[in-house]
């Protein structure tokens, strides 16, 4: 059976749609369901012992491939802020140093929307990181960047999202 020239573009479009549905569209469907997490940035303590409400948003950042790395005083503590399109069933986090060593962030340091005082971010998750809580991770002496990765799950999917911080 031959197809007319008029129908060939339509058949090609259908073939592309079928291929998309079978592979890359899975992520797009997850986005359409709101099952994603995005990184908003990092807020840092200017002085040791500051509260969440006293943290200041980083005004400097750079890109390292797909990763946004904010600059600030990580030594005094930071809040890594993540926004979820839809509230996940679970949200955990890990912190990793430049040597590749990582540690789980304790659940009490992962603040849900409305459960923290990071200014202007009441609708987002805040992952609080203080280097003294992670004695096995390096900070300083050439190791000046930490990466926080959130791990969110929903009944039909999961999403990992990372953000970084570099010591000023």
C-alpha positions in Angstrom: 0.0 0.0 0.0 1.3 3.4 -0.9 0.7 6.6 0.9 0.1 9.9 -0.8 2.6 12.6 -0.4 0.0 14.5 1.6 -0.1 11.8 4.3 3.7 11.2 4.6 4.3 14.2 7.0 1.4 13.1 9.2 2.8 9.6 9.4 6.2 11.0 10.2 4.7 13.1 13.0 2.8 10.0 14.4 6.1 8.0 14.4 7.9 10.8 16.3 5.0 11.0 18.8 5.1 7.2 19.3 8.8 7.3 19.9 8.4 10.2 22.3 5.7 8.4 24.2 7.9 5.4 24.6 10.9 7.1 26.0 11.5 10.8 26.8 7.8 11.6 27.4 7.9 9.7 30.7 9.8 12.7 32.2 7.5 15.1 30.5 4.4 13.3 32.0 6.1 13.5 35.4 6.5 17.3 34.9 2.9 17.7 33.8 1.8 15.9 37.0 3.9 18.4 39.0 6.3 15.7 40.2 9.5 17.6 40.1 11.8 19.6 42.4 13.7 22.8 41.4 16.6 24.5 43.2 15.9 28.1 44.2 19.3 29.0 45.7 21.2 29.2 49.0 20.8 31.5 52.0 23.9 31.9 54.2 24.6 33.0 57.8 26.9 36.0 57.9 27.9 35.2 61.5 28.0 32.0 63.4 24.7 31.1 65.2 22.3 33.1 63.1 18.7 32.1 62.8 17.0 31.0 59.6 15.3 34.5 59.4 18.7 36.2 59.6 20.2 34.2 56.6 20.9 36.2 53.5 20.3 35.1 50.0 23.5 34.5 47.9 23.8 37.2 45.3 26.6 35.4 43.5 26.5 32.1 41.7 28.1 30.2 38.8 27.1 27.2 36.7 29.0 24.0 36.7 27.4 22.1 33.9 23.8 21.6 35.0 24.5 22.5 38.6 24.0 26.0 40.1 26.6 26.8 42.7 26.0 29.7 45.0 28.8 31.6 46.8 28.6 32.5 50.5 29.9 31.8 54.0 29.1 28.1 54.2 31.2 27.8 57.3 28.5 29.5 59.4 25.6 27.4 58.0 23.3 27.6 55.0 19.8 26.9 53.9 19.5 25.2 50.4 16.0 26.0 49.2 14.1 23.7 46.9 10.6 24.1 45.4 8.4 21.1 44.6 5.8 21.3 42.0 3.6 18.9 44.0 4.1 17.9 47.6 6.2 14.6 47.5 5.4 11.6 49.6 9.0 11.6 50.8 11.8 14.1 50.6 15.3 13.3 51.9 18.6 14.9 51.2 22.3 14.2 51.1 25.3 16.5 51.3 28.5 15.8 49.4 32.0 17.3 49.6 34.5 17.8 46.7 36.2 14.4 47.5 33.0 12.6 46.8 32.2 11.6 50.4 28.6 12.2 51.3 26.3 12.1 54.3 22.6 12.0 54.8 20.9 15.2 56.0 19.0 14.4 59.3 15.2 14.7 58.8 14.9 17.5 61.4 17.2 19.6 59.1 14.8 19.3 56.2 12.2 21.9 56.8 8.8 21.7 55.0 7.0 24.6 53.4 5.8 26.9 56.2 8.1 25.1 58.7 11.1 27.4 58.4 11.8 31.2 58.6 13.9 31.6 55.4 12.7 35.0 54.2 10.4 34.9 51.2 10.6 31.1 50.8 7.6 30.0 52.9 6.3 27.8 50.0 9.6 25.9 49.6 11.6 23.3 51.4 14.7 24.4 53.2 17.6 22.0 53.8 19.7 23.4 56.6 23.4 22.5 56.5 26.0 23.4 59.1 29.5 22.0 58.4 30.0 21.2 62.1 27.2 18.6 61.7 29.3 16.7 59.1 32.8 16.2 60.7 33.6 13.5 58.1 33.2 15.8 55.1 35.9 18.2 54.1 35.6 22.0 53.8 38.6 24.1 53.2 42.2 23.3 52.1 41.1 23.2 48.4 37.7 21.6 49.1 35.5 24.6 49.0 32.3 23.4 47.4 29.5 21.2 48.9 26.5 19.8 46.9 23.1 19.2 48.5 20.9 16.7 46.6 17.2 16.2 47.4 15.5 12.9 46.7 11.7 13.2 46.3 9.3 10.4 45.6 5.6 10.2 44.5 3.5 7.1 43.8 4.3 7.3 40.0 7.9 8.7 40.1 10.9 10.1 41.8 13.1 13.2 41.2 16.6 14.1 42.4 17.6 17.8 42.4 21.0 19.3 43.4 22.3 22.7 44.4 25.8 23.7 45.4 27.5 26.1 47.7 31.1 27.5 47.4 32.8 29.1 50.3 33.5 32.8 49.7 
